[in-house]
């Protein structure tokens, strides 16, 4: 598998190096109504030691890690634009698995620098990377920290609604950028999460989750101190639902037939993000802290007090230091955490936390071609899935490695 990946890199390098970069840019039509087409194709490889991750066999290495997208933009009026992105991605066995979907598509009307409005399918404004998660060139690492809920990306990626945004200066108080969102995320819009779960031989099932609407926003501050940026993001999901079909000995004991649907209701889901970035010469220090709280009830199990309404308070943080050595090489090191209960971080149950330290190399081979490689040391089994890891063969501490080649046009 590693040999095949090396061959793939050589082929991509050969194709791109032999063709001028201008060929990889497209324009349909001419004049003020021309449609610009851009995009990206990326292929990754993941190898883990001791544990399988991504609900696939990563111990033997896997190529089930890729992204392809096309972006179409056009000017309609001097202040009115339209843009859309078609996305296909594979992230192990999560989500849409290379199905083509409309990731975002909206009309963008800009009144002035302080006020603009987007209408359509919009990205959720969260933290540094959520809106640009598909654009590898925007960061030096492959793997985003777990507080970005990477396994749930297809669920909370976008919504159909409106975003008001703008930017303004406050004299000596620096520049402020804001976004406010109100969106509808019904199941038939294609951004529900479908998944399979297996808890050893005790609990097996399939399900999907979705949410009716959400609201929130993001405020970022470019401070008067050169290189210092601070941010705050807030998002609230209302009337979330999860329909699951489960098979479990526990259900039989409770008098519920095997394979019966269970209906989970999320009265509310709240996500908070605090962001900090400081740039000094070739160094970039970044850190974010997140809290994600849900209130859940299960219709068919309300007679059990624990399932009538229970609250989960996830949370975590990361810190990362990056350095650009020259115009073709940058390096990053970092540490990140994610806890099932942020208020109780001294867990004895290793399935309740995920801690990782990592290092990454990013090679800018050309203006439109990057290659990244990184290594992670993980402590905790929160994202080590039962059906791919036998109970007597799970390691609390393990390593995994990733590399990825990305081409832009």
C-alpha positions, 0 to 999 in steps of 0.5 A: 500500500505504501508503494502504491501511494508513492507511485500515486504521488509521482504520477500527480507530480509528473502531471502537474509539473508538466502543465503550466499552472494557468491551464488549471484555471477555467472560465466559462463565458466572457465579460462581466457574466463569466463563470470562474471555476476553481477546485481541488483534488486531494488524496490521503493515506492513514496508517495506525499502530495498535488501534484502528481509527476512522471505522476502517482498517487503518492498522494495515493502512488505508486510502479512504481519506480524500476530498474533491471539490469544484467552486463556481462563482460569477458576478451578477451585479456590481454588488451581487455575486453567486457562488457554489461548491460541489464536494465529494469526500471520504473520511473512513466510513463516516458520512457521505463516502464520496457522494457528490453533494452541494456543500454550499451555494448562495447569493452574496450581496455586499452593501459596504465593508460593514454589511453584507448578506448571504442567502442560500446554503451557507457554511457555519461560522465556527472558529478558525477553520470550519468554513475553510476545512476543505482548503488544505492550503489554508493550514499546515496540518492534515488532521484538525483537532478533535474539537472541530468534531471531524467525525460529525462534519457532514452533520454540522457543516452547513445550513439553508438560511442567511448570514449577515456579515461585515467588517469595521474599524474602531480607530485604535481598537483595531478591526472587528469582523462579524457573522450572524447566522440563522439557518434551517437544517432539515433532514431532506437537505442532505446534511444529516449524519448517517452512522453505524455503531457497535459496542462489542457484542452488546449494542449494534445499530444504525441511525441518522441525526439531523436538526431543524434549525440553528442560530449563532455567530462569530466575532473576530478581533484583529487587535492593535497589537500586530499579529494578535487575533482573538475570536469568539463563536457561538452556535445553538442547534434547536429541536435535534433528532436522531432515529436509530434502529438498535439490536441489544440484549438490553432492549429485550430485557426492557421488553422492546423488540430487537430492531425497533426504532428508537427516537432521540430528541436533542432539546438543544445543542450548544457550541462555544469556541474561543480562539487566539492566534499570534503571528511573529515573523515566521512563527504562528502560535494558535490555540482554541478552546471549545465546549459542546453541550447537548440535552437528550431524551429517548422517547421509548426509554423515558420510563428510565430516569437516566434516559428521560433527559440527560446532559452531555458536556463535551469539551477540549482545547488545542495549542499549536506552534508553526514555523515557516522555514522558507517558501517551500517548507513549514513545520508544526507541533501541537497538543490537543484534548477532547473530553466526554465531560469537560468538568471532569477531566481526571477520567479513569475511563479511557473511553471518556477522553482523547489526548494527542500530541503531533508533529507535521511537515508541509511541503509547498512543491508548487503554487498549486501543489502541496504534500504533508506528512504528520505523526500523532501520539494518542492517549485515550480510546474515545475515538477507537471504535469497538467493531474494528478493535477487539476488546482484548486488543485495544491500546490506550496509547498508540500512534498513527501517521498520515500523509496527503497530497493536494492539488489546486486549480 
